[in-house]
Amino acid sequence: MPVLRPKSVAAISCALLLVACRGGDDFCPEPTLIAMPEQIPSGQSQTDLSVDVGAFDGFRTITEISALTGTIADPFAQQTTYACAYDASGPVEICISVTYTEVTGGGASEAPGVGASSQYLGRPHVRLPDPLTCSETRCINVNCPSEKNACPVVSSLTVDPIVLSEGETATVQVVADDPDDNLQPLVTTLSAREGIIADPRATTTTYACDPAVGGMIEICVVASDGDSSCDDELCTTVRCPGEPLENTCPIIEDVTATPVAVPPGETMTTVRVGAMDPDGFPIALRTEWSADTGVFDDRFASETTFTCGDSGPVQICVKANDGDADCDETSCITVQCPSDIPANLCPQLFVINGIPRVIQPGQTSSRVETRGQDTDGLPFPLTLTLNSLWGSFQNTENIQEPLNVVAQDAIYVCDRPGRVEICVDATDGACTKTLCDDITCPDDIPTPP
């Protein structure tokens, strides 16, 4: 049965002020959250979630789905999936929170702390951003089975020979297994950035190079049993004859986690990536870890410790980059975090703005504004950190503002011409969120030797 949560302080204040809630004394429209099915069948671990929010004239809506355990594929989508934690069974409460934000004549409202005024409504000093908002929360129960889907595993991907001569083909072999043959029959799918795979769905097939493209070519296989959170990927490389058309992109050879299933009572696993850049151009290879929840000891290390930030399956990804913005390579692995990890509200990142985004000739810098918020302030204070492939940042101080908002007004300084991606990480010690934007440096900045 649905459980109606008490109205938030913002919603009550919104109703009392009348200006924030259309319709006089009525509260904001109540959202509906539906799970299909609510009773997840034995041997499965996922259910489809759909959100329905009522119309609210003059307001835009922001939805966020949360659960005490398990994982929401996209918490901010109105159609998404929920996956049970691997070691949790029985009822799990899933909630939808909807925030109705007034749209003013100047357009959509900005995030707290970004050009927003505030007003204080006497005791107990409720702070409401301008424009005003009101919120509703609705919860349902989903039942997780004691027996869940076991994910498929790709144990090997081999290519013979790995160095091809002109006109030669290579034999590609895949060894994969699905421990429980659930949800659907195991399917393996081969792919290559260049060249032709005779039968992408076969476990033994052939690969032929594209005569026009030489160099190192990555071949990958994905094993799936119908559960997208369980897909397993493995990649390898072949060398085709001839010269590459352009910069050869980095190659991720393998990604591992030890252990893959973190035992109850523990929170950490060791993650490793094997990657290479065949031509070492234009800059030295760099790898970077990311995850929707959890935190890395050193997210730029090839081997580091990952600490779970929430229960259930979490997808850990690593990106390899050689300085070419069009040449990123990413590979992911799913780690199962135990259900006894305390619930934590992950931080939110509102904005990263380069002002200006295109730096004019004769200038070398741009102001970079970032804003984030961690509602519960736990387990550690929110920290914003800027990074980029090249160039440098100045004035990166984190400024604490009301409502656990953290502001950062830094300066990015170019050290070469062209486009560069700048990113900001927001972490509370358990969750890390990342936002990126591009800045273009002028052509009159000399390229370093």
N, C-alpha and C positions, 0 to 999 in steps of 0.2 A: 504494500500500500504506500502511496506517496506520503512523504513527511513534509509538512510546511514549516519552514524555519521562521523564527521571529523576524520582523522587519528590522533592517539595519537602522542605526542612529541617523544616517544620512537620509534614508527613506522617510523616517518619521518626521525629521526636520523639513524635508522636502514637502511632505503633505501639509504640514502646519503652515508653511510659508505660502502655499497655493501657487506661487509663481513657478515652481519647479515641476509640479505635477498637474497636468491638465485635468480638469474635471473636478475642481473643488477639493473636497475632503477625501476623495478616493485615493488609494495607494496606486503605485505603478502596476501595469498589467502583470499578471503572474505567468511565468514561463512554464512550459511543459517539457519534461524529459522522458523519452521512451527508449527502452532497451528491448531489442528483438534478437534472441529471446532473453527473458529475465532469468530463466532457469537454463544455464548453459549445459548442454548435454555432456555426459561422461565421455572422456577422451578428447574433449575440445577445451579451448581456453579463451575464446573470443566471443563478443557479442557486438551487434551494431547499435550505435546510439544516434538518436535524432532529437533535435531541439526545435521547439516551436515557441516563438516569442510574439506577444501581442503588439499590435500597432500602437504607436504613441506619438501623436501629432506634435511636430516641432522638436523631436528628440531622435538621436541615433542610439543604437544598441550595441553593447559589447558583451559577448557571452564567454564564459569560461567554465569548463567542466573539470571537476576534481574528484578524487577517490582516496580513501584511506590507505588502500593497498592496490597494487597493480598499476597499469599504465594506460593513459589515454593517448591515442595516436596523434591527435591534434586537439589540444584542449580548447582552442578558440574557434573550431569549426562547428557548424550546426549539423553536419553529418560526419561521423567519425566512428572509430572502433575502440572498445575497451578490452584489454588483455589481463586476465587474472595473474597474480603473483604465483610463481611455480609451486611455492610451498604453502599457499593459503587455500582454504576451502570454506564453503558455507556462505552466508550472506555478507555482502560487501556494500556499503553505502556509497552511492555515486550522486554527486550534487551538481546542479547547474546554477551559476550565479549570473544574473543579468544586470548590467548597469545601463541606465537610461540617461544619456548626457544631452543636455539642451544644446541645440544648434543655434548659435547666435547669427546675427546679420553678417558678421565678419567671417563666417565659415565654421568648420568643425573646431571644437575646443582643443586647446593645447594640453599637454601633460602637466601635472602639478609641478610647479617650480620653473616652468618655461613661459615667462610672460603672463603668469596667472595671478590675479588678485585674490584676496581671501577676506572672509568676514567671520567674526567670532560671535556666537550666539549665547552670550552669558554663560552661566554655569550649566553643564560641566565643560564649557569651552569647546564646543563642537566646531571644528574647522571645516568649512565647505568651500571647495574651489569655485571659481567663477569662470564659466557658467556652472550652475548648480546641477547636481546629479541625484538620482535615487536608484535604489537597488532592490532586487528580489532574489531569493534563493529557494530552490525546490530540490528535494532529494528523493531517490528511489533506492530499493534494494535489488541487487543482482546476486544470484546464487552461483558460486564457483564450485565445480565438481572436485572430488578428491582425486580422480584420475584425469590427467590433462594430456594434451597433445605433446608428443616428443618431437623435437625439431630434427629435420634431416641434417646430415653432415656430409660434406665433400671431403673425402680422405686423401684424394690425389688427383692431380691434373698433369698429364705428361704430354710432351710434344717431341717427336723423334723424326728427323734430326732437328736440333734447335737452330742450326745455321743452314740456311737453304741456298742452293745455287740456282742459277737462272733456269726456270721451267720445272723445277723440282717441287714436289708436294711433301707435306709432313703428315704423319699419322698422329691424331689427337685421341687420347684415351682419358675417360672420366671414371673415377670410382667414387660412388656416393651411396648412401644408405639412409632409409627412414626407419628408425627403430620400431615404430608402432603402425606404420602404413596408414596413418591418419593425417589429415582430414580427407585428403584425396590421394590417389596414386602419385608416387614420386615422379617429378618431372625435372630434368636437367636441361638448361639452355645455354649453349655456347655463343660467344660473341667476340668479334675482333674489330678494332677501330678501322683497319684497312685489310684488304684481301677478302677471300671467300672461304667460308666453312661449308662443306658439301651438305651436311645434315646437322643443323644446330641442336636438334633434340636427341641425337644418337649419342651413346656412350663411347662408341668407336667410330671415328670419321676421319676426313682428311682436310687439310688446310692448304690453300694456294695463295701465294703472295700476289698483290696487285703489282703488275709490271712497272707501273709508274711511280711506285712508292717503295723506297728502300729504308734500311735502318732497323731499329728495334721496334717490333710490333707486339702489343699486349693482347693475349687471348685469355678470356675469362669464362667461367662457368658459374651459373647460379642454380642451386638445388632448391626446389619448392614443393611443399605438400598442400598448398592452398591457404596456408596461414602466413600472411605477408611479414608478420613480426618474427617468423622462424626461418626466413630465407638465409641460406648459407652460400657465400661466394668465395671462389679461389681463382687466382690469376697466375699466369706465367708468361714468358716472352719467347719470341723467335726473332732471328735476324734475317731479314730479306735482302737480296742482292741489290746493289745500286745505292745512290745517295738519297738521303731523306729530302723531302720537299722543303722542309723548314726545320725550325728547332724541334728536336726530339723530346717529347714530354717525359716527365718522370714516370717510373713504373713502381707500383706497390706489389711486391711479390707475396707477402703474407702478413696477416694480422692475427695475433693470438692474445688470449687472456688466461691467466692461471691464478685461481680457478675460474672456469666459465660460470659455475653456479656458486655464489658466495654462501658459505654455510650460515645457518641461524646463529645469531650472537656475534657475527663478524660483519665488517663493512667494506673490506678492501680486497682488491685483486691487482695483479701485476699485468699490465698490457704492454705488448711489444709490436713493433712494425719493422718489416724488412722492406726497404725501398732503395731504388737506384735511379740515377739520371745518366743515361748512356753518353751524352755529349757534354755534361757539366756546363751548359750554357742556358741563359745568359748569366746566371749567378749560381752559387753553390746550392745544392738541394736542401730544402727545409721541410720538415714534417710538423704537422700541427694537429693535436687531438681535440675532439669536441664531443659533447653529450648534452641532451636536454636537461638532465639532472645529474648531480654528482660533480666532483671536482678532481683535477689532476694535480699531482705534486709539481710536475713540470710538463706543461702541455706541448712543449717544443722538443722534448727528448724522444729518442727512438724507443726507449724503455722507461716506464714510469709507473707510479702507483695511482690507481683510480679508487676513490672513496665514494660509495653509494650515497646518493642524496634522497632516494625514495625507494619504496619497495617495488618488486615486480621486475619484468624485463626492461632493460634500458639499452638502447642502441648506441654503441660507442663507435665513432667514426674518426678516421685519420686522413688528413689531406696532405699530399705531397706537391710542392711547388718549386719551380726553378726560376722564378722571377717573371715568367710569361703568364699574364693574367688569363690567357685563353688556354692554358696548358695544365690546369689543376687536375690532379688525379685523386679520387676519394674511394676508400674502402671501409666497410663497416663490419662490426661483429656484435652479436647480442649477448649481453651478460645478464644473468638472473640475480637480482638483489633480494635478500630475505625479507619476509613480511614483518619482522620485528623491528625494522628501522622506524624511529619516531617520525611522525608526519612533520614536514617542514614546508612552509610557504616559500616557494622559489622567488627570487627577485624578478622584477620587470624592467626592461629597457625601453624607454620611450622614444629616444631620438639620438641620432648622430648627424650633425650638420657641419659641412665645411663651408665657411663664409670668407671668400668666395670658393665655389667648387672648381672654377677655372681661373687659375692665377694668371694675371696679365703680365706681358713682357716687362722686364725691369723690376719685378717683384719676386720674392722668394718664399713667401709664407702665406698661410691661411689660418684663420681662427676656427677651431674645432669645438663645437658645443655638444656635450653629451649629458643625458639625464637618466637616472634610474631610481627605482624605489623597491625597498624590501619591507613588506607590510609588517611582518612579525619581528624583524631585526635579529633573527636567530639563524644558525647557531653563532655566527660572528657578524660584526657590522659589515654592511654592504661596501664593496670596494669596486671602483671603476678603473680599468687599465686600458690604455691605448697602445696599439701596435701597428706596424706596417712593414712591408718587405724592405723598403729603403726610406731614407730620410730620417728625421728625428722630431721629437716632441719637446716642447718647453711649457712650463707653468701647468703641470699635470696634477696640481693639488685637488684632492677630493673635498668638496664643500658640503657640509651637513646642513640640510634644511628641514623644516617641519615635516611630519608624517613619514619619517625615515626616507625622505628623498635625498639623493646625493647628486650634486651638480659638479660639472667639470668644464672649465673654459680654458682649453689648452691652445698652443700654437704649433702647427705643423710646419716644418722647415724643409723645403725641397733640397735634394743633393744631386738631381739629374732631371732631364726633361722627360715628358710623357705622363701617361696615366698611372696612378698608384692607388691601390686599395688600402684604405685605413679602416681599422676595426676597433671596437671597444668591447671589452669583456666585463660583465657584471657578475660578481660572485659573493655569496654569503657564507662560503666555506663548505656548503653542501651542494649547491646548484650553481651552474654557470650559464649565463645567457650572452649571446654575441650579436652585435649589429655591425654592418659594414657599409661603407660608402666609397665613392671614387673621387679623387682630387686629381686635376690635370695640371702639371707643372709646365711653365713656359719653355719654349725651345732655346732661349738664350741662357739657360743654366747649363754649365759645362758637364759632360758626363765624366764621372770619376774614372781614373785609370784602372 
